[in-house]
Amino acid sequence: GTIPPQPPKHHTDRKETSLLVCRDDMGFRIQVLFFASAREAAGNTSKIELDLEDGSNTASLRRLLADKYPKLSSMVLDEENVTFALNEEYVAAGDVLPLKDRDVIALIPPISGG
C-alpha cells in the first residue's frame, strides 16, 4: 500500500491566523545582539532578527550564525571565544539551551587585554 498524501494545511479560520504574529505555525523569531569584535565580524551589525525553526537551541544557532557570517564562524563556533548570553544570562560553555520566541541572544567575545 501507498501512503496517502497528507492534506494540505488550509487556513479556514481567518480570525485565528491574524492573531499569530509569525507568518506560519512553524518556527519563531529571536533577536541576536553583537558586541565588540563579533560586531565587526558581522559587518558592523549590532542587532539582527532571526527566524528559527522549532526545536532550535544555542548550538544550532551557533551553526546558523557561522553560515550567515563567514567571518564570524571561527569565533562563534568556539565556545571559548564567543560566550552567548540568553536574555542577559550567561550560557556556560558546553551548555545547550533551547530557544523560544522573542528570546534575546547576545554574542560576547572575550574582553581584549586580559
Protein Blocks (a to p, Z undefined) as FASTA:
>chain_A
ZZddddddddfblmlmmmpmbfbfgdcddddddehjlmmmnoopabdcddddehiafklm
mmmmmmmmmmlmmmmmpmklmccdeehiacdehiacdddehiacddddddehZZ
